């Protein structure tokens, strides 16, 4: 059972890291631009990160769904061995 939990944790990290990584990179770039121009507007960081996150969800959504479906099918196929 711990193997299943470990695999689920790894899978969740694998799916979330590209989304969070790109969002964090955009946030750092915008923060550097804000520091260079001394513009301290909160919406300047929020709106681009929101759009980038939505874009990444749209682009990586099919891959995430395929991965989740294959993991779920694997769980159902191996359900008798998990019960024992």
KASUL-V71202 format. One record per run of one state. SS is the DSSP state (H for helix, E for strand, - for the rest). FROM is the first residue (numbers start at 1). TO is the last residue. Records with the same first field share a line. If there is no record, write none. Layout:
SS = FROM-TO / FROM-TO
This chain:
- = 1-1 / 38-41 / 78-78 / 84-84
H = 2-37 / 42-77 / 79-83
